[in-house]
Amino acid sequence: MKAVMCHRFACIEPTTLVKDPPNHRRQLQRPSFRPRKPKALRLIDCLSLDHIPYPTLPKDAKETLVLVRAEYSGIQYPDALQAQGLYQVKPQLPYIPGMDVVGIVLKVVPPSTGSGTNTPARVKPGDRVMATLMDFGGTGGLSEVVLAPLKHVYKLPPQAANASANSPLAGAAFANIGRNYFAAYHSLVEVGKIDPSAKSNNASTIVLVTGASGGVGMATIELAKAMGCIVIAGVGALSKKSGPESVGADAILCYGRTKPERRAFRKEITTFCRQTQHQSRGVDLIVDVVMGDLFEDALVGCLKPLGTIALVGFAAGQRKIRPGILLVKEVRVAGSLWGSVATQATEDGNTSNNNKYGTMVERILGYLADGSISGRIDRIVPVSRFIEAFEVFEENKGRGNTVVSFVDKDDGHRKSRL
């Protein structure tokens, strides 16, 4: 079967194996890396479409596994970063990129140890499902057939089973749920403490989203609006306004690239907050995927006292955070990594007993099913031209939902809604 493989990192190369310090509980050998000289490789030089063996079903599985024939695999900025070697998780080479898969269940494999749940599996052969592959920061998705734990496999809403290819509920629309919507939901609910079940109470809550034209940014806008919040979309250039506008942002403001532009951005946000019905003193929550100089020049000053910045990424680079500024402004900064919630997933998908993962997935799928948020298919490329899906992020042109298709034929034309 076919799978996309990453054979070397584009921006770094391994040097030597280093051992963990003697006081470490386990003696491990880890590769160390150095920047690739004289310059980075292109991803087209590091990724290839290979033939690999069909997945082997383990005989000693400790949990229920699901064999899925992939139809669509999502690709987002972290997948490109990982292939470049710039992501925080570096899998052993070669590896198969991709976290999110939509496909058809081929087989459900019960655990051999009896340690799985005693309830019938939530999915069966023939069901169309979304699978989230969590190994090594999200790898294994760009393959014709994948093997995923049942606890991270969810059946798509009934409307998606018979949706046409261009429908907002088509299978491809679900191909980046993990990378985009899980990250957005965690920032809003777990970090930002917004109660999604109390929509009317959120009418005065103001959320600012940076990098708002990207996948996580647009998903955050959609979810925040579905939860009843007021949303300000921050973009780096006015040419990127159309995406946030299409998903319902209440205001779209540009932070630009210079310090004067960032300061003007902060003043525009303050003015907007004062002009709302509730005459707010500032933003309640900032979901930031940019950081860089924007963080100190504008974002901290936008928050109301005791407001929160959920730090999701740093597309503009990392900067030191000065505690004194946070003290004077009385604001909080919290990292937002939804992977910790995935450890709470259960095979039966039960949303009780504080199973935050099941609650998150079911709520997002519910929003899609009832139209509170609209699934997007921004770019689909056939697997034979998979490299195009990575190049849009390599060139910083990625938007929304970029998908590699295992079922659409290569007709020589890029399928795009950009």
N, C-alpha and C positions, 0 to 999 in steps of 0.2 A: 504494500500500500504506500501512498505518497504522504510525505510530511516535510515541512520546512525545517531545516536544521541550521543552527548557528554554530560554526566551526571555530571561530576565534572572535575575540572582542575587537571592535573597530578602533577604540581610542587608547587601549592599554594592552600590555602584553605581560605574561607571567615571567617572573624572575626565578626565585628559589622558594623552596618550601621552608617555612619557619615553624618552629615548635612553640606551643603555648608555654607560658611561664611555669616553672616547677610547682608552684602552689595551686595551679589550676587543677580542678578535680579530675579532668581527663587530659591525658597527653595527646594532643591532636597536631597533625601537620596541616598547615594551611598555606596555599600559594600566596605569595605577595606579588604585587603588580607595579609596573612603572608606566609612565606615559609612552605611547608608541612614537618612536622617532623615525624619520624627521617630521612626520605628520600623521594624522589619523587616516585610517582606511575608510572607504565608502562602505555602506552596509551591503551593497551589491557584491562586494568582494568577500563578505563574511557569511552571507546567508545563501543557501541553495535549496532547491526542491529535490529531495532524495527519495529513494525507495527504502523503506524500513520494514522489519518483520511485523506481522500482525501481533497485537498485544497478547501476551501469555497470561492466562487466567491463573492467579495464585491458588495453590492448594491449601494454604494455611492462612487464608484471609481472616483477620480479626474483626472485620466490619463488612457490611453489605456493600458490594460494588456494582456499578452499572456500566455496561458496555454501550457506547453511543456512537452511531454513525454520524459524523459531523456534516452539517449542511453549511453553517456559517461560523466563522471564528473572528472575534473582534480583535483589532489591533489599536493600541493607543500609545500615547507618549511614553509611558513607563516601559513598554515593550521595546521601543526603539532605544531608549536609554540603556536598558539591560543588554541589548545586543552591542551597544557601544562600550559596555563595561563601566558605565557611569551610574548605574543603579545601585542602591544599597545592598542588594542581594545579587551575588554572582554565582550562578549555577556552574557545576562542573561541565566543561566542554567535551563533546558537542551536546547541545540540548535543543529541545523543540520550544520555540517561544509561544506565547499566547495563554491567557487566563480564561477567557470566556468563550463558550461553545454553545451553539444551538444545533440540535440534531434529533434523530430518531433512536429510541431505545431498541437495541438489538437483544440484550439479555440482562437479566438481573441475577447477580451471583451472591447467594447467601454466604455468611461467614461459616467457616468450617469448625470454628471453636464453640459455636453456640453463644458467643458474646454479643451478637447483634440483638435487635429488638425482636420480640415475639409477634408483633403486629405485622400484617401483610405489607409488602412494600408499597410506597405511595405511587410508584410508577410501574408500568408493565411494558413488554415489548410492543412496539408500534406507537407509543406515546411520543409526542414532540416535547422536548424538555430543554431547559437551559442548565448547563453544568459549569460550575466554577472550580477551576483547577488551582489549588493553593500551593503546590510544591514549589519551593525555591522562589517565592515572590510572585508566583503565577506563571507556570510553564506547562507545556504539553498540549496546548490547544490547537496548534496548527497542524493537525494530523487528520487523515480521513476517518480514523476510528480512535476514540479515546476511552480510557477506563477511569471512572471517577467514583469517589465515595458517595453513596446514596444521600448522606447528610448534606451534601453540597449540590444535589440535583433536584430541580423543581419542575413540575409539569407546567407548561405554558397555559395561559387562560384559554378557555374553549374557543373564544373568538379568533385566536391565533391559528388554530388548527386548519381552518378553511379560508384564511385571509388570502387575498390576491397579493401578487408580488409587490405591488405599489401601495398596499395598504399600510397605515401607521402601525398595524398590528401584525405585519408580516414577520416571519421568523427572523430575518436579518435585523429587525428593529430591537430585538432582545440580545443581540450579540455582544454588547458592551455594558450589560447591566452591572457587573462587578466592578470593572475599572471606573465607570462613571457614576452610576447611581448609588452604589454601596458607599463609595467615598463621600459623596454629597450627603447622603442620609446620616452617616455617622457624624459628620461635622455639624449638621443642623441639630440632631436629636441628642446624641451622646455627649458632644462637646458643648454645643450651644444651648442645650437644655430646652429646646422648643418642643412642646407637646403636640404631636401630630393629630391627636384625638380631640384637641380643643381649638379648632380652627377659629372660632369667634373670638377667643381670648388672644389670638395672635395678631389681631388687626392693627395694633399699634407697634408691633415688633418690626424693626428695620434691619434688613440683612444686606450687607455689601459683599459682592462677589468680585474678586479680581480674576484676571484671565478669563473673563466671562464668555468669550467666544469659543473656548475650548470645550472638550468633552465633559470634564468635571464641572466647569463653570456653568455650562448650559443646563446640565442635570441639576445643579444646585438651585438655579433660578426656577426651574420647573417644580422641584419639590417644595421649595420655600413658598412659592405661590399656591401650590396645592394645600399647604398647611395654613394659608391665610395671611402670610407676611407681606410687608412692603419690601420690594427688592430693588436695589441699585446695582446696575451692572457696570463694572469698571473694565475698560478695554484700553489696549496700548495704542490703538490708532482708530480714527473714525471710520476707516474702511472695514472695520470688524464689527460694526454696529448691527448688521442685518441679523446675525445669529441670535444674540440676546433679545433683539426686538421681536423675533419670530416666536419666542417662547414666553413672552409676556412680562419682561422687565418693566418696572414702573418708571425708571430713569436710566439712561445710558450715558455715562460720562467718561471722558478720555484722560488718562493719567500721563500719556506721552512718554518722553524719554529724558527730559531735562528736569533739573531741580525746579525752575520756575513753573513748568507745566505740572509737576507733582504738587506743588504748593497751591496752585490754582485749582487743582482737582480737589484738594482737601477743603478749600473754601466753598466750592460748589456743593460738596456733600453737606457741609454744615448748613448752608443756606437751604438746601432741599429739606433737611430734617426739620428746620425751624418752620418751614412753610407747610408741613404736613398738618393734618387736622389736630394731631396731638402735640404739635409744637415741641418736638423732641430735641433734647440737648445734644443728640448725636446718634450714632449707629449702635444697635444692641449687639450685633454679631458680625464679624468679618470672616468670610471663608477665603483664605488667601492661598493661591497657588503660585504666586509670583515672588514675594519677598524682595530681595535686592534692596536698592536705596528707597524704593517705594514704601517699605515697611516703616522706616523712621521718619521720612520726609512727609508722609501723608497719613498712613493707616492708623498709627497710634493716636494721632490728633483727631481722627474722625470719631473715635469711640466716645460714648457717654461714660460717665464714671461707673465702674464695675462691669463695663462691657468686656467682650471676649473676642480674641483673634484665634480662630481655628487654623493652625498652620498645616496645610496639606502638602505644599511643595515649594520649590524655590527656583522657578524657571529663569529668573533673572539673577540667580546666584545667591549664596548664603552670606549673611552679614551678622556681625556680632550684635547681640541684643543687650542694650545698656539697662540694667535694672533700675537705675535712678529715674529714667523716663517713665517706666511702668509705674513706679512708686508715685511720682508727681501726678500722673494722669489717672491713677487708681484703676488700671486695666489689667486684664489677665491675658496670658498667651498660653495656648495648649496645643501640643502636637496632636494630629488626628490620623490615626492608623486603624482602619476598620478590621484588619486581619485578626485583631485580638477578639473581636466579636464572633468570628468564624469558629473559634475553638468551642463555642457554646452550642454549636449546631447539633441537632439530634436526628437520628434516622427517621423517626416518625414525623418530624417537622412540627411537633407540638409547639405552639406559641405560648404556652403557659410555663410556669416554673422558671420565669425570667430567661427564657430562651430568646435572647435578643436577636440572634441571627434569623431564626424562623420568623419572628415578628417583622424584621426589616424586609425580608424577601417577600413575604405575603402582602405587606402594605404597599410596596413598590409595584408588584404585579397587579394589585387591586387598583392602584391609581391608573395604570395603563389600561386595564380592562374597562374601567368606568369613564375613561376619557379625561380624568383630572390632569394627566400628563399625556402627551402625544409621542408615540415612538417615532424616531427619526432614522432615516437611512440616507446618510450624507454622501457616502461613497462606497460602492461595491466593486471589487476587482476579482476576477477569476483567479484561482490558485496558480494557474500557469503564469500569471503576471503579479504574483504576490508582492514582489519587491516594491511596486508602486505604493502599496499600503504603508510600507516603512519609510519610503522616501518623503512622503508628505510631512512626516514628523521630523525626519532628518533635516528637512528644509524649513521647518517651523511653519508649515502650512496646514497642519492638521486641524480639523473641525469635527465636533460632535461624534458621529458614529461611523468609523471607518471599518469596513468589513471585508474579509477574504472569503470568497464563496467556493465551496466544493461542488456545487450543483449547477451554477450558471456557466454556460459555455463561453469560451473566449471568442467573441464576435468581432474583435478588433476595435471595439469602442469602449472607452471608459464609461462606466455607469456612475453618474454623479448628480447630486442635487445642489452642488455649490454654485 
